Amino acid sequence: MDPVVVVHGGAGSRVSPEREERVRQGVARAAAAGYRVLTAGGSALDAVEAAVAALEDDPEFNAGCGSVLNASGDVEMDASIMSGRDLSSGAVSAVRCIANPVRLARLVMEKTPHCLLTSHGAAEFAAAMGVPTVPGEQLVTERSRKHLEREKQKEAQNSDQQKDRGTVGAVALDRRGDVAYATSTGGIVNKMVGRVGDTPCVGSGGYADNAVGAASTTGHGESILKVTLARLALFHVEQGKTLEEAAVLALGHMQSKLQGLGGVILLDSAGAWAARWTSESMAWAAAKDDKLHVGVNLGDTRVTDLP
Ligand SMILES: NC(=O)C[C@H](N)C(=O)O
């Protein structure tokens, strides 16, 4: 089986020209990191964890360092990971002071009998696993501070569903034919303390099943939760739709029912893949057959050789 990895850097409003190249390079680096794991014989799970951790470490994206701030000015993050081999999954929600929530989600999957740990329970588990904490401020960027300030100045009920771009995610297929997904986010800016979005919820923030494929989603979390976007997209694949058609149908349903905007990356166990969004833009990158495909806005895909 030829390995494939696809990543996204979040659906949202148009990326400013000043940031576009950095965002493009960020998703390209993450896809290349995931692909290296796969070509060295690593598992799809290892690949999605590596790709998402790279994006969490990149301050351009709304996950890990660079996460948006909640109403109290703090970072609270959600993440999940799932193996399509046996449907095992792990997730964390509302976690603070952790550099890589996706790695903690993987530990929940592998070291506990549970699927999701939240808030202080997740923090206790992280400490027991020897996961280092980082000072909260280390995850806060100048950009996220200004973002919260701007948001607080606006109307309380802001219905712009594109304002929270930057959630990150990955799907991968390894040489053994196993698929996996991981998704990680700081959520939505100015959210209530304790708000949990779609990202840690299996079926909404992502899904993986070797019998169908894998999906990772981004966009307005409350809408994604209501339509279980990742599972909905894979349902359409099960019904015989192509990945492109499945993504368009699932996103179209969310938009027509709820006016919710977002994006999804999909791959199937044969190695086909798709990246679609209904927001203005979504940074994404895909690595397959030693080629790297990268895009941010509609119709601007660039293809280069991977080293
Ligand atoms: N930008 C995003 O994808 C936000 C994420 N889906 C959330 O609502 O928490």
The ligand as a Tripos MOL2 file, in Angstrom:
@<TRIPOS>MOLECULE
LIG
    9     8     1     0     0
SMALL
NO_CHARGES

@<TRIPOS>ATOM
      1 N1        -11.5240   26.5160   13.7780 N.am      1 LIG1
      2 C1        -12.1530   25.4490   14.1820 C.2       1 LIG1
      3 O1        -12.1640   24.4810   13.4510 O.2       1 LIG1
      4 C2        -12.8400   25.5010   15.5190 C.3       1 LIG1
      5 C3        -13.3030   24.1750   16.0720 C.3       1 LIG1
      6 N2        -14.0310   23.3760   15.1190 N.3       1 LIG1
      7 C4        -14.1860   24.4410   17.2710 C.2       1 LIG1
      8 O2        -15.3230   24.8560   17.0970 O.co2     1 LIG1
      9 O3        -13.7490   24.2780   18.3680 O.co2     1 LIG1
@<TRIPOS>BOND
     1     1     2 1
     2     2     3 2
     3     2     4 1
     4     4     5 1
     5     5     6 1
     6     5     7 1
     7     7     8 2
     8     7     9 1
@<TRIPOS>SUBSTRUCTURE
     1 LIG1         1 GROUP 0 **** ****
